[in-house]
Amino acid sequence: MNGFPNCSANYTKIWSHYLVLALGIPQLTINVASIIFNCTVILTRLATRDLHKPISILFCNLAVSDLFTSFSGFWISLLFITNPDITIFGSRDMLAPYALYTTSILSTIYNLVSIGIERYLAVAESMRARFRVGRTHSIAVVFINWLLAFSLGCLPLLGWNCLRAGRSTSVLYSPFCVSYLVFITLPNVVLAFLVPLFTYLRIIIILRKRKLRMQACGQATGTYRSAETQVARTSISIWLLALVSYAPFSAGVIFDAANRRCHAELYPGAYIFRNCTAMLITLTCLGNPLLYTLRLRGLRARLKALRCPSANRVRAVHGA
């Protein structure tokens, strides 16, 4: 029940068995693949003892966030397959997996923002001797990210939910309240888009200025040009991945807030869209390790080669 007039929750077996399998099995498969992939990334980081580097701590924590997102998504997928109707009408059984899912997604977003800021500070510090990010700073950022994610993600468990039917009940993510979904989703999605955009654009601008300065001095700029191109490609990939993953979910939340129709009137189109947005978010958990832990290694090697010819104090940059 969504609390709107003329709506009733007296429906049984609203989901088609074949539709449940068609949506549920791919969700389970993608979540299992993401769990395996992120576990591999975490174990590889630990085995290589690479966590003394600040950026490696953030990369590893990003994999942990993606792992929890995939695990909670797997949990929700199992509930969907075994009892799909509770994902429409809501149940206390959905609170814990939804809360863990929300917490994990928020942690992923905060980690992506932190990585972008760290990369900007690393490049700016290397070029202009600015603030240096240390291992202690990265650990503190990880702690703050998880604290903030848990504080916001667990609000439904602390009482901000609509288990008792009310007009603000979400028809897509019951028993969450529409007010909670809007409060959580819109500001954090904007954060996920704007901060990486600013940081990676600033990195490109810094590299371009350095390249132009070296050209004016008649020095070779091939390394800077290669680094600038790689940063641009990486930032575009990050943006497209975030757009494909979070924009449909945000659109679903906006639709949920504006919706005045009953569950039966929205079936099956709105609920198929909801499940597809969940799969897109899980695909982010597969894409993040590829973008941040594999492709950036080549770029990190290039940035390490960058040296300021007029200042010996320039340090190597680990990535972009």
Contacts in CASP RR format, 6 or more apart in sequence:
PFRMAT RR
TARGET T0000
AUTHOR 0000-0000-0000
METHOD contacts of the structure
MODEL  1
MNGFPNCSANYTKIWSHYLVLALGIPQLTINVASIIFNCTVILTRLATRD
LHKPISILFCNLAVSDLFTSFSGFWISLLFITNPDITIFGSRDMLAPYAL
YTTSILSTIYNLVSIGIERYLAVAESMRARFRVGRTHSIAVVFINWLLAF
SLGCLPLLGWNCLRAGRSTSVLYSPFCVSYLVFITLPNVVLAFLVPLFTY
LRIIIILRKRKLRMQACGQATGTYRSAETQVARTSISIWLLALVSYAPFS
AGVIFDAANRRCHAELYPGAYIFRNCTAMLITLTCLGNPLLYTLRLRGLR
ARLKALRCPSANRVRAVHGA
1 7 0 8 1.000
1 8 0 8 1.000
1 9 0 8 1.000
1 89 0 8 1.000
1 165 0 8 1.000
1 166 0 8 1.000
1 169 0 8 1.000
2 165 0 8 1.000
2 166 0 8 1.000
2 167 0 8 1.000
2 169 0 8 1.000
2 170 0 8 1.000
2 171 0 8 1.000
2 174 0 8 1.000
2 262 0 8 1.000
2 263 0 8 1.000
3 165 0 8 1.000
3 166 0 8 1.000
3 167 0 8 1.000
3 169 0 8 1.000
4 167 0 8 1.000
4 260 0 8 1.000
4 261 0 8 1.000
4 262 0 8 1.000
6 262 0 8 1.000
7 262 0 8 1.000
7 263 0 8 1.000
8 262 0 8 1.000
9 89 0 8 1.000
9 165 0 8 1.000
9 263 0 8 1.000
11 85 0 8 1.000
11 88 0 8 1.000
11 89 0 8 1.000
11 263 0 8 1.000
11 264 0 8 1.000
12 85 0 8 1.000
13 85 0 8 1.000
14 84 0 8 1.000
14 85 0 8 1.000
14 88 0 8 1.000
14 263 0 8 1.000
14 264 0 8 1.000
14 267 0 8 1.000
15 84 0 8 1.000
15 85 0 8 1.000
15 88 0 8 1.000
15 267 0 8 1.000
15 268 0 8 1.000
16 268 0 8 1.000
19 268 0 8 1.000
19 272 0 8 1.000
20 80 0 8 1.000
20 81 0 8 1.000
20 84 0 8 1.000
21 81 0 8 1.000
23 80 0 8 1.000
23 272 0 8 1.000
23 275 0 8 1.000
23 276 0 8 1.000
24 77 0 8 1.000
24 80 0 8 1.000
24 81 0 8 1.000
24 275 0 8 1.000
25 81 0 8 1.000
26 279 0 8 1.000
27 73 0 8 1.000
27 77 0 8 1.000
27 80 0 8 1.000
27 275 0 8 1.000
27 278 0 8 1.000
27 279 0 8 1.000
27 282 0 8 1.000
28 74 0 8 1.000
28 77 0 8 1.000
28 78 0 8 1.000
28 81 0 8 1.000
30 279 0 8 1.000
30 282 0 8 1.000
30 283 0 8 1.000
30 286 0 8 1.000
31 70 0 8 1.000
31 71 0 8 1.000
31 73 0 8 1.000
31 74 0 8 1.000
31 77 0 8 1.000
31 282 0 8 1.000
32 70 0 8 1.000
32 74 0 8 1.000
33 286 0 8 1.000
34 66 0 8 1.000
34 67 0 8 1.000
34 69 0 8 1.000
34 70 0 8 1.000
34 282 0 8 1.000
34 285 0 8 1.000
34 286 0 8 1.000
35 67 0 8 1.000
35 70 0 8 1.000
35 71 0 8 1.000
35 74 0 8 1.000
37 285 0 8 1.000
37 286 0 8 1.000
37 289 0 8 1.000
38 63 0 8 1.000
38 64 0 8 1.000
38 66 0 8 1.000
38 67 0 8 1.000
38 70 0 8 1.000
38 285 0 8 1.000
38 289 0 8 1.000
39 67 0 8 1.000
41 59 0 8 1.000
41 60 0 8 1.000
41 63 0 8 1.000
41 289 0 8 1.000
41 293 0 8 1.000
42 60 0 8 1.000
42 63 0 8 1.000
42 64 0 8 1.000
42 67 0 8 1.000
45 51 0 8 1.000
45 56 0 8 1.000
45 59 0 8 1.000
45 60 0 8 1.000
45 63 0 8 1.000
45 293 0 8 1.000
46 60 0 8 1.000
50 56 0 8 1.000
51 57 0 8 1.000
51 60 0 8 1.000
52 135 0 8 1.000
53 135 0 8 1.000
53 318 0 8 1.000
54 118 0 8 1.000
54 133 0 8 1.000
54 134 0 8 1.000
54 135 0 8 1.000
54 137 0 8 1.000
54 138 0 8 1.000
55 115 0 8 1.000
55 118 0 8 1.000
55 119 0 8 1.000
55 122 0 8 1.000
55 138 0 8 1.000
55 318 0 8 1.000
55 319 0 8 1.000
57 135 0 8 1.000
57 138 0 8 1.000
57 139 0 8 1.000
57 142 0 8 1.000
58 111 0 8 1.000
58 114 0 8 1.000
58 115 0 8 1.000
58 118 0 8 1.000
58 138 0 8 1.000
58 141 0 8 1.000
58 142 0 8 1.000
59 115 0 8 1.000
59 292 0 8 1.000
59 293 0 8 1.000
61 107 0 8 1.000
61 111 0 8 1.000
61 142 0 8 1.000
61 145 0 8 1.000
62 108 0 8 1.000
62 111 0 8 1.000
62 112 0 8 1.000
62 115 0 8 1.000
62 288 0 8 1.000
62 289 0 8 1.000
62 292 0 8 1.000
63 288 0 8 1.000
63 289 0 8 1.000
63 293 0 8 1.000
65 104 0 8 1.000
65 107 0 8 1.000
65 108 0 8 1.000
65 111 0 8 1.000
66 104 0 8 1.000
66 108 0 8 1.000
66 284 0 8 1.000
66 285 0 8 1.000
66 288 0 8 1.000
66 289 0 8 1.000
67 285 0 8 1.000
68 100 0 8 1.000
68 103 0 8 1.000
68 104 0 8 1.000
68 107 0 8 1.000
69 101 0 8 1.000
69 104 0 8 1.000
69 105 0 8 1.000
69 108 0 8 1.000
69 281 0 8 1.000
69 282 0 8 1.000
69 285 0 8 1.000
70 282 0 8 1.000
70 285 0 8 1.000
71 100 0 8 1.000
71 104 0 8 1.000
72 97 0 8 1.000
72 100 0 8 1.000
72 101 0 8 1.000
72 104 0 8 1.000
73 97 0 8 1.000
73 101 0 8 1.000
73 278 0 8 1.000
73 282 0 8 1.000
75 97 0 8 1.000
75 100 0 8 1.000
76 87 0 8 1.000
76 94 0 8 1.000
76 97 0 8 1.000
76 98 0 8 1.000
76 101 0 8 1.000
76 278 0 8 1.000
79 86 0 8 1.000
79 87 0 8 1.000
79 93 0 8 1.000
79 94 0 8 1.000
79 97 0 8 1.000
80 87 0 8 1.000
80 275 0 8 1.000
86 93 0 8 1.000
86 94 0 8 1.000
87 94 0 8 1.000
87 271 0 8 1.000
88 171 0 8 1.000
88 174 0 8 1.000
88 263 0 8 1.000
88 267 0 8 1.000
88 271 0 8 1.000
89 174 0 8 1.000
89 263 0 8 1.000
90 163 0 8 1.000
90 174 0 8 1.000
90 175 0 8 1.000
91 175 0 8 1.000
92 163 0 8 1.000
92 175 0 8 1.000
94 174 0 8 1.000
94 175 0 8 1.000
95 156 0 8 1.000
95 157 0 8 1.000
95 161 0 8 1.000
95 163 0 8 1.000
95 175 0 8 1.000
96 157 0 8 1.000
98 156 0 8 1.000
98 173 0 8 1.000
98 176 0 8 1.000
99 153 0 8 1.000
99 154 0 8 1.000
99 156 0 8 1.000
99 157 0 8 1.000
102 152 0 8 1.000
102 153 0 8 1.000
102 156 0 8 1.000
102 184 0 8 1.000
103 149 0 8 1.000
103 150 0 8 1.000
103 152 0 8 1.000
103 153 0 8 1.000
103 154 0 8 1.000
104 149 0 8 1.000
105 281 0 8 1.000
106 148 0 8 1.000
106 149 0 8 1.000
106 152 0 8 1.000
106 153 0 8 1.000
106 184 0 8 1.000
106 188 0 8 1.000
107 145 0 8 1.000
107 146 0 8 1.000
107 149 0 8 1.000
108 284 0 8 1.000
108 285 0 8 1.000
108 288 0 8 1.000
109 188 0 8 1.000
109 189 0 8 1.000
109 191 0 8 1.000
109 192 0 8 1.000
110 145 0 8 1.000
110 148 0 8 1.000
110 149 0 8 1.000
111 142 0 8 1.000
111 145 0 8 1.000
112 192 0 8 1.000
112 196 0 8 1.000
112 238 0 8 1.000
112 242 0 8 1.000
112 288 0 8 1.000
113 191 0 8 1.000
113 192 0 8 1.000
113 195 0 8 1.000
113 196 0 8 1.000
114 141 0 8 1.000
114 145 0 8 1.000
115 292 0 8 1.000
116 195 0 8 1.000
116 196 0 8 1.000
116 199 0 8 1.000
116 200 0 8 1.000
117 195 0 8 1.000
117 199 0 8 1.000
118 133 0 8 1.000
118 138 0 8 1.000
118 141 0 8 1.000
119 199 0 8 1.000
119 200 0 8 1.000
119 203 0 8 1.000
119 319 0 8 1.000
119 320 0 8 1.000
120 199 0 8 1.000
120 200 0 8 1.000
120 202 0 8 1.000
120 203 0 8 1.000
121 130 0 8 1.000
121 131 0 8 1.000
121 132 0 8 1.000
121 133 0 8 1.000
122 133 0 8 1.000
122 317 0 8 1.000
122 318 0 8 1.000
122 319 0 8 1.000
123 203 0 8 1.000
123 206 0 8 1.000
123 207 0 8 1.000
123 303 0 8 1.000
123 317 0 8 1.000
123 319 0 8 1.000
123 320 0 8 1.000
124 130 0 8 1.000
124 202 0 8 1.000
124 206 0 8 1.000
125 131 0 8 1.000
125 132 0 8 1.000
125 133 0 8 1.000
125 315 0 8 1.000
126 303 0 8 1.000
126 306 0 8 1.000
126 314 0 8 1.000
126 315 0 8 1.000
126 316 0 8 1.000
126 317 0 8 1.000
127 206 0 8 1.000
127 210 0 8 1.000
127 308 0 8 1.000
127 314 0 8 1.000
129 311 0 8 1.000
129 313 0 8 1.000
129 314 0 8 1.000
132 315 0 8 1.000
152 184 0 8 1.000
153 184 0 8 1.000
155 180 0 8 1.000
156 175 0 8 1.000
156 176 0 8 1.000
156 177 0 8 1.000
156 180 0 8 1.000
160 177 0 8 1.000
160 180 0 8 1.000
161 175 0 8 1.000
161 176 0 8 1.000
161 177 0 8 1.000
161 180 0 8 1.000
162 168 0 8 1.000
162 169 0 8 1.000
162 170 0 8 1.000
162 174 0 8 1.000
162 175 0 8 1.000
162 176 0 8 1.000
162 177 0 8 1.000
163 175 0 8 1.000
168 177 0 8 1.000
168 178 0 8 1.000
168 179 0 8 1.000
169 175 0 8 1.000
169 177 0 8 1.000
169 178 0 8 1.000
170 176 0 8 1.000
170 177 0 8 1.000
170 178 0 8 1.000
170 181 0 8 1.000
170 256 0 8 1.000
171 256 0 8 1.000
171 259 0 8 1.000
171 261 0 8 1.000
171 262 0 8 1.000
171 263 0 8 1.000
171 266 0 8 1.000
171 270 0 8 1.000
172 252 0 8 1.000
172 253 0 8 1.000
172 255 0 8 1.000
172 256 0 8 1.000
172 270 0 8 1.000
172 271 0 8 1.000
172 274 0 8 1.000
173 181 0 8 1.000
173 256 0 8 1.000
173 274 0 8 1.000
178 253 0 8 1.000
178 256 0 8 1.000
178 257 0 8 1.000
181 253 0 8 1.000
181 256 0 8 1.000
181 257 0 8 1.000
182 253 0 8 1.000
182 257 0 8 1.000
185 249 0 8 1.000
185 250 0 8 1.000
185 253 0 8 1.000
186 250 0 8 1.000
186 253 0 8 1.000
186 254 0 8 1.000
189 246 0 8 1.000
189 247 0 8 1.000
189 249 0 8 1.000
189 250 0 8 1.000
192 242 0 8 1.000
192 246 0 8 1.000
193 239 0 8 1.000
193 242 0 8 1.000
193 243 0 8 1.000
193 246 0 8 1.000
196 235 0 8 1.000
196 238 0 8 1.000
196 239 0 8 1.000
196 242 0 8 1.000
197 235 0 8 1.000
197 239 0 8 1.000
200 231 0 8 1.000
200 234 0 8 1.000
200 235 0 8 1.000
200 238 0 8 1.000
200 320 0 8 1.000
201 235 0 8 1.000
203 231 0 8 1.000
203 235 0 8 1.000
203 320 0 8 1.000
204 228 0 8 1.000
204 231 0 8 1.000
204 232 0 8 1.000
204 235 0 8 1.000
207 224 0 8 1.000
207 227 0 8 1.000
207 228 0 8 1.000
207 231 0 8 1.000
208 224 0 8 1.000
208 228 0 8 1.000
210 224 0 8 1.000
210 306 0 8 1.000
210 308 0 8 1.000
211 221 0 8 1.000
211 222 0 8 1.000
211 224 0 8 1.000
211 225 0 8 1.000
211 228 0 8 1.000
214 220 0 8 1.000
214 221 0 8 1.000
214 224 0 8 1.000
214 309 0 8 1.000
215 221 0 8 1.000
217 309 0 8 1.000
219 309 0 8 1.000
223 302 0 8 1.000
223 305 0 8 1.000
223 306 0 8 1.000
224 306 0 8 1.000
226 302 0 8 1.000
227 299 0 8 1.000
227 302 0 8 1.000
227 303 0 8 1.000
227 306 0 8 1.000
227 320 0 8 1.000
230 298 0 8 1.000
230 299 0 8 1.000
230 302 0 8 1.000
230 320 0 8 1.000
231 299 0 8 1.000
231 320 0 8 1.000
234 291 0 8 1.000
234 295 0 8 1.000
234 296 0 8 1.000
234 299 0 8 1.000
234 320 0 8 1.000
237 291 0 8 1.000
237 295 0 8 1.000
238 291 0 8 1.000
241 284 0 8 1.000
241 287 0 8 1.000
241 288 0 8 1.000
241 291 0 8 1.000
242 284 0 8 1.000
244 280 0 8 1.000
244 283 0 8 1.000
245 280 0 8 1.000
245 281 0 8 1.000
245 283 0 8 1.000
245 284 0 8 1.000
246 281 0 8 1.000
246 284 0 8 1.000
248 273 0 8 1.000
248 276 0 8 1.000
248 277 0 8 1.000
248 280 0 8 1.000
249 277 0 8 1.000
249 280 0 8 1.000
249 281 0 8 1.000
252 273 0 8 1.000
252 274 0 8 1.000
252 277 0 8 1.000
255 270 0 8 1.000
259 266 0 8 1.000
296 319 0 8 1.000
296 320 0 8 1.000
299 319 0 8 1.000
299 320 0 8 1.000
300 317 0 8 1.000
300 318 0 8 1.000
300 319 0 8 1.000
300 320 0 8 1.000
303 316 0 8 1.000
303 317 0 8 1.000
303 318 0 8 1.000
303 319 0 8 1.000
303 320 0 8 1.000
304 316 0 8 1.000
304 317 0 8 1.000
304 318 0 8 1.000
305 316 0 8 1.000
306 314 0 8 1.000
306 316 0 8 1.000
306 317 0 8 1.000
307 314 0 8 1.000
308 314 0 8 1.000
END
